[in-house]
């Protein structure tokens, strides 16, 4: 699998945070590629 493997770019969802607040978030679903380091995943998901 290539390093560019993204299965669903720019999906949107809602995060529920106590006490009853909600926050819309943007997220990306990536393929499980064992070649990716933890730092690469943190950088990808912190946008």
Secondary structure as UniProt FT lines:
FT   TURN            3..4
FT   STRAND          6..17
FT   TURN            18..20
FT   STRAND          21..30
FT   TURN            34..35
FT   HELIX           38..45
//
